[in-house]
Each structure stands twice: as structure tokens, then as C-alpha cells.
């Protein structure tokens, strides 16, 4: 989780922002989306172009095309078939997700389970308990279980 949120420079305007998902800041998202639509339209008409040709026809930079390819917004069909799941080795969903559908579903289930358990712990905790009190209780339970 610590690697998800990084302070970076926007690739478009070079403003400093906290990167959550994309390489562009919130001020540049509209321009990035316009570029995406132009690239998508070019690829819809001409399926087998290289990066240089796509960038030229879409009137964007090659870096923009490569960035969108890397983020999984557009797909290179020749590359996407070669990408394997990082968990089981099956063909991955995309170059950016690098998981197969089954492993992604398993990850989603684990996430839902963890969220449900966290919510249940919050419900079971007394309203007056602070974070420190709850952590101390958890530590005490852990120590008690280790002594058995």
C-alpha cells in the first residue's frame, strides 16, 4: 500500500501531485482523456500501426501513446498475448494488470473479506475505545495466545 501513493511530477505540466493512479495531475486529466479518445479512434480505424504512426495520426507524442499502453488504457495485441499472470502463469488480462481473470477474482474476494472483517471489528469495538486502547487489547490477546 505504501507504494501506491507517491509524490511525482505530472508528465504533462510537471506540477507536483500525489500519484494515486495516473501519471497526470487532476488539472491535466481532461487533456489526457482527449488524447486517449484520439488514439482510440486512430487504433479503431488502423489496427496494426506502430507507436510512431499512431502518435502522428492522433496528433499526440509518442510518450503519450507509450504511457497509455503501459497503463493498460490501450492494448498492443501482439504484446498482450505474451503477458503472463504474475500469480499462476496463465495469460494475463492486460499488460498493466498482469493477472488472469481467476487470480483477479480471488484477489477481489480476499479484499472483500478483509473489508468485511474490518467492519465487523469496528462494530464489535466499544464506541469509547480509542485506537490505542484497541491496539493494546489486540496485543494482549496476541501475548495471551502465545503463552498457551
Secondary structure, DSSP 4 states (H G I P E B T S, - for coil): -TTT-EEEE-TTT--EEEESS-SS-GGGHHHHHHHHHHHHHHHHH-TT--HHHHHHHHTS-HHHHHHHHHTTSS--HHHHTT-B-TTT-SBPS-TTT---HHHHHHHHHHHHHHHHHHHHHHHHS-TT--HHHHHHHHHHHHHHHHH-
